[in-house]
């Protein structure tokens, strides 16, 4: 039996049914406010007892896997933040393809035309928080598993397809404790051969083979509080920080241009200081986001920031590293990329190009642990983390089919 031909015919014959199934599952998952923020911002979201609360979506995923008869493992570093791994295929000693979607989302924010958690269908799009990032693609993966199981194609896989609903992608706490892919890999709870991460956008025209590293610094200027009418009695931390910001803006990184990732970047994304106009601020704080390229080191970046601080006369600063991840890059020529490109050409009519990006996905953690992983999936890259987040329904359906086809090629 030609498994791929059978699959393509099934998707053609049941197009309306599959479309509705993907929409319904996406809509149900998006109703759950699985918002993930750092702990210090948790009080801003009183509907949350813990960060993420991914268990709300995990219950939906487990229900669907139970209905299919697909066995699954559930791993959780803490209660309420589970990771669910469904497994299709008989040969556990063969190659393993991990298809992970994350269950947590960023806050809705402002500027929405509709309720962020009530998905709206409009002009062939699903609009709502999580429709693209990442509950829509997760719904596609679940539907792919459902169809593989229904057609009994999973019994012909000479390996294992791992359908994963994971926690803790959107926010990293300063303690560095990971509850999702990092936890699973560190504890050796999963051991995939390949992974396709549908968290990249670019309308499936781009395959992410390299990602910059991400470093977050918190810098505190330490002054002395005083009454605003006698500023000479205090040390204005905001003035102090302004001088440091000027030095940071002029700072040039020590690096070599990477052939895929290019140049590093720096963004001063947050500043806080002062309590009232009539008080000399005793502290001022900034958060800096740095995206590094291969060759840059944590110690080297810290030394450069310290050099900026040392240039501020009478300045007193505390530089705190909040998060650090290494850059990564893999060859654009490998069986995983070849499989994606071949199937995309047939189904979508184009060959996705390879390249790198400044953002981060699960691909980074997996690659740094020795797993061949790329980012590739549905959606517009401009729709991530914005008001009126959207995804094209057609792309979600196509991704379900392409998940099946890639699984057959890599595991049969």
N, C-alpha and C positions, 0 to 999 in steps of 0.2 A: 504494500500500500504506500502511495506517495503521501506522506504525512503533511507536507507543506501544501500540496494541492488540496487535500481534504480540509485543511484549516482555512485556506483562502476561500474555498467554496462555501464553507459554513458561515464565515463572516459576511459573505455576499448574500446568502440566503436569509440570514437573520439580522440584517443591518439595523432595522428599526428596534428590534428587541435588545440588541447589544447596546445601542445608543441609549435607550431608556435605562438599561441596567446601570451603565456607567454614571448617568446623570443622577439616578436615585441614590446610589451608594455615595457619590460625592456630596450630594445635598445632605444626606443623613450625617455624614462625618463632620461636615462644616458647621452643623448646628452646635457641636460641642466646642466650648470655649477653652481649648487646650493651649492657652497662652503661656509662653515660656519667656520669662524675664530673669535678670539677675536678682539675687535675694534682696538686695537693698531697695529694689523697685517693687517688690511684692506688695507692700502696703497700698500701692496705687491701683491694685486690682483686687478689691475686697471679695470678689466672687471666687478667688483662688485660695485654697488652704495650703497648697504646696505649688512650687513651680511646675508648670506644664500640665499636670493632672492628665497625662496621656492615657491613663487607664480608661477614660471615657470612650476614646476611639478604639482602644484595644479590645473592649468588650464587643464592639461591632465586628472587628476583624475576626475574633475567635468564633463568634456566632456563624459567620460566613464559612470559615474553614470547617467547622463542625458539620454544617449543612452539606458541604462538598465531600466530606469524609477524608479530608486532608489532615494528616497528623501534624502536630506543631509542638514546639518547645516554647516555654515562656521563661524569660530570664529577667530579673529585676535587682538592681543594686539597692533600691529602696522601694517600699510599698507605694503603689500609686504611679510608678514610672516604669512600666514594663516594656519589654521588647518581645514581640511575638514572631517566631520563625516557622512558617509553614514549609513542608517538605514534600515535593513531588518527584517521583522517580524511584526505581527499585534498587539501583546499584549505588550504594552509599560510598563504595570505594572508588568510584569514577570521579570525573571532574564535577565541580560544583559551581553553579551560576547563582550569585546572590543578586536579587532585585529588591533593593530597599527603598521604602518611602518613609518619611518621618511624620509623626503624628502631631508634633507640636507646631505652633504657629506664632507669629509675631503679634503684638497688640494691633487692634483695628486702627487706632489713630483717628484723625479727624478727616472731614471732607467727603464722606460717603454720601451717595445719592439714595442708597437703600440701607436696610439693616445689614451690617456686615456678616451676620451669622445666619441669615435667611437667603439662601442662594436664589438668584434670579436668572432666568434664561432670557437672553436678548440677542437677536441678530446672530444666532449660532454660537453664542458665548455663554458660559456660566460665570456669573459675577458674585463674588463673596470672598471673605477672608479664608484662605486655604484652598480655594478652587485650583490654583496653580501650585502653590507652595505649602503643602505638598500632598494634599488629600486627594486632588483630582488624579494625579499620576498614581498614587497608591490604589485608588479605585480601579484604574486601568490594569494594574498588576494583579489585583484580586480577580477581576473578570477574566484575565488571561488564564489564571490558574483554574478557574471554574470551567472554562471551555476545554482546556487540555484534559481536565479530569472527565468531563462529559463525553468527550470523543475517545477517551481511554488512550490518548497519545502519551500520557505520562508513563504508561507501562512499557513504552518503547524507548524511553530515555536511558541511555547508557551512562547515567550520571544522576545528578540531583539538581533540581531547580528549587532555590530557597526564596520563598515569598516572605519578605520581612517588613514588619511595621515597627518602627524604631522610635525611641524617645530622644529628647535632649539634643536637637540639632541647632536650634535658633539662638541660644544664649549660653555663654560659658561663665560660670561663677569664678570669682578670684581664687577660690580654693583649688581649682583645677580638677575637681572630681567630675568625671563624665558618667552619665547614666545611660548612654546609648551605644553607638558604634565603638567608641573608645573602650568602654567597659567590656563589651563583648570580645573585642580583640585582645585586650590586656589579660583577660581571664581565660583566653583560648576556648571560648564557648562556641565559636563558629570558626570554620576553616575553609573559606571559599577559594576557588581557583580563579574565578573571574567575578567582576561585578559591574553592572551598569547602573549609574546613579541618575535617576530622572529628576534632577533638581538644577537644571542649567538654562532652560529656555532656548532662545534662538530658533524656535519653530522647527526643531529637529534638524537644522541645517549645519549644526556645529557640534563637534565632539571634543570635549574638554580632556586634554591629555596632560595638562600642566597647570599648576596653581601656585600663586605667590604664597609666601608665608604671611601670617598675620600676627602682629604684636600690638598689644594695647598697654599703654603706660598711663598711670595716674601721677600727675606731678602737683605737689602742694607747695605754694609759696607761704612761708611762715613769717608773719610780721608781728605787729603789736597793736592791739585794739586800744582806741582812745576816743575821747569825745570829739565830734566833728568840728567843734568851735576851737579846739586846740590841737590841730593835726600834728604840730611839732612834738607833741608828747607821745605820739605813736609812730608805728612803721607801717605804711600803707602797702598791704600785700598785693593789692590790685596793680598799683604802680610797678611793684617789683615783678609781678607776673607779666605785665605788658612788655617790660624790657626783655624777659626771657623769651616770650613769644616772638619778638623781633629777631632774636638770635636764631631761634628754631626755624623761622621762615627763611633765613639766609643759609641754613645748614645744607651742605652737600654730602650725600651718602658716599661711602667708600665701597664701590662695587664695580663689577664688569657687566656690560649689557648682555642679557641672556638671549639666545637666538629665538626662543619662543615667548618668554615672559617679558622681555624688554627691560624696562626700568622699574625701580621701586617707587613707591609713593608714600606721602605723609598727609594725613588729614587731622587738623585740630577740630574735633567734633563736638566738644562740650566744654563750657567754662562756667564756673560758679564762684561767687565771691561777694562778700558784704552782707550786712543785715539790715541797714537803713541808711538813708542819705546823711544823717547826722552822726554816724559812727565811722571811725577810721577802721577799715576792715583788717582784722588780724590774720585772716587766711584767705587764700584764693586757690582754686583748684582747676586743673584742666585735664581732659582725657585726650590722648593722641592715639590714632590708629595708623600703624605703619605696615605696608605690604612689601615684603622683602623678596629678593630673587636669590637663586642659588649662589653661594659664595659669601653671603652676608651672615654674620653670626650674632647671637644674642648679646654676647659681651661687647662686640664691636659697636652695636647700636647704642647700648647703654653708655659706653665710653663717649660716643659722640654727643649724646644728650647731656652728659655730665660736663663735657667741654663747653657746651652752650651755657649751662648754669654757672660755670666758673667765670664766664665773661661778664656776668652781672655784678657790678661792684656792690658790696655789702648785701648781696643776695643770699637768702637761706632757703634751700629747696629740699624737699623729699621726693625722690624719684622711685616710684613703686611699679614693678612689673605685674600687670594684671593677667595677661594671657600671652602665650607664645606658641606658635606652630611653625614648623619648617616648610619651606617651599618644596615642591616636588615636580618631576617631569618624567614621562616615559616616552619611548619611541613611538612615532606615529605609524609605524609599520609593525603590526602584530595581528594575531588571529582574531582578537576581540574587535579591533577597529575594522578589519577586513569584513567580518561578519555583519557588523552594523551597516557598513557602507553598501555591501552587496544587497542586503534586504531593503534598505532605504531606497536604493536606486529602482528596485522593482516595484515597491509599493507606493513610494512617494514621488518617484520620477526625478530624483536628484541624488547626488552623492554628497553626504555631509563632509565638510572640510574639518581638519584637525587644527587645534591651536590651544592657547593658554588663556588664563583669566586671572584677575586680581581677587575675585571672591573665593570662598572656600566651600567645599562639599565633603560628603563622606569619602569621596575618592581619595582625598589627601590621607586620611587615617589609614585607609586600606592599602594604598600604595606604599606608605612608609612602613607598613607591616609586611610587605612582600606580596601583596595581592595585586594582580593586574586589574585595575579599575579605571573606568572613564566616566565622565559626566555626559549624559545625552538623554534628551527627553522632550516632551511637548511644551508649548507655551512661548509667550513673548517675553524676552528678558527685561523689557520695560514694565512688566506687570507685577514684578516681585516687590513686596513690602510697600505697596502704594495703596491709596484709597481706590475703591472700585476695582480691586484685583480681579483679573479675568483669565479665562482659558478657553480656547476654541474646542468645542465638543468633538468635532471631527478629528482633531489631533489626539484627543484622549482615546478615541476608538482605534485610530491607526496605531497608537502606541501599544494598545492591548494586543493587536495582531502581530506587531513587530516583536513584542516580548515573546510571544509563542514561537515565531519563526527563528529568532536568534537562539532561543533555548534548544530548538531541534538541531540547528547547525552546530552549536557548541557542545551539545551533550549526546547527540545520537551517534 
